[in-house]
Amino acid sequence: MPRSTPLPDDLVSDGIPDKPWHVVHRSPIHGSGVFAKRKIPPGTRILEYVGEVIDSAEADRRHPVNPDDPFHTFFFALANGKVIDGGVRGNEGRYINHSCEPNCEAEETEDGRIFVVSLRPIWRGEELYYDYGLVLDERQTAKLKKQYECRCGTPSCRHTMLAPKPRKRAAKAAKTETKKTKSTKT
């Protein structure tokens, strides 16, 4: 089926060029990493995170994959409750490491696709990172934070890949603001 809008010769329909922006190498942070093959401008869709799309019950059944490293998966949670398992039919996106000072972010489309997008210029040879911001239902104990240890070593490193819990004061202020908004609408 022909495209309705012509695209530049080097782009496919999702905005990612045929010539990849990235290459996979050994990472000083953890295992394999994804590195810029050439300079990447800010706002660039670098790659799509792909894999088998499964429900949360199946993700729970599959986790952990490696008993020697039980907190390491290639799961990516979607807003609709589904999970992309990059370990099954995945691509290089699964090798992007976490950093507390990321140069990329994950962008979810309305149809549940995940694209890795640059936040700033990324130089050739620079490793690509995004903040995993892992959310778990359980209390964030020191032991749990250690199990999801961050190794980025940046000045603002929070030493865990878990998302920061909202501060009680900020949560209380938000609750108060919600009550005010509801009472003024009534």
Secondary structure as GFF3:
##gff-version 3
##sequence-region A 1 186
A	DSSP	beta_strand	22	26	.	.	.	ID=ss1
A	DSSP	beta_strand	32	36	.	.	.	ID=ss2
A	DSSP	beta_strand	45	49	.	.	.	ID=ss3
A	DSSP	beta_strand	52	54	.	.	.	ID=ss4
A	DSSP	alpha_helix	56	62	.	.	.	ID=ss5
A	DSSP	beta_strand	75	77	.	.	.	ID=ss6
A	DSSP	beta_strand	83	85	.	.	.	ID=ss7
A	DSSP	three_ten_helix	92	95	.	.	.	ID=ss8
A	DSSP	beta_strand	97	98	.	.	.	ID=ss9
A	DSSP	beta_strand	104	108	.	.	.	ID=ss10
A	DSSP	beta_strand	114	118	.	.	.	ID=ss11
A	DSSP	beta_strand	129	130	.	.	.	ID=ss12
A	DSSP	alpha_helix	142	147	.	.	.	ID=ss13
A	DSSP	alpha_helix	168	185	.	.	.	ID=ss14
###
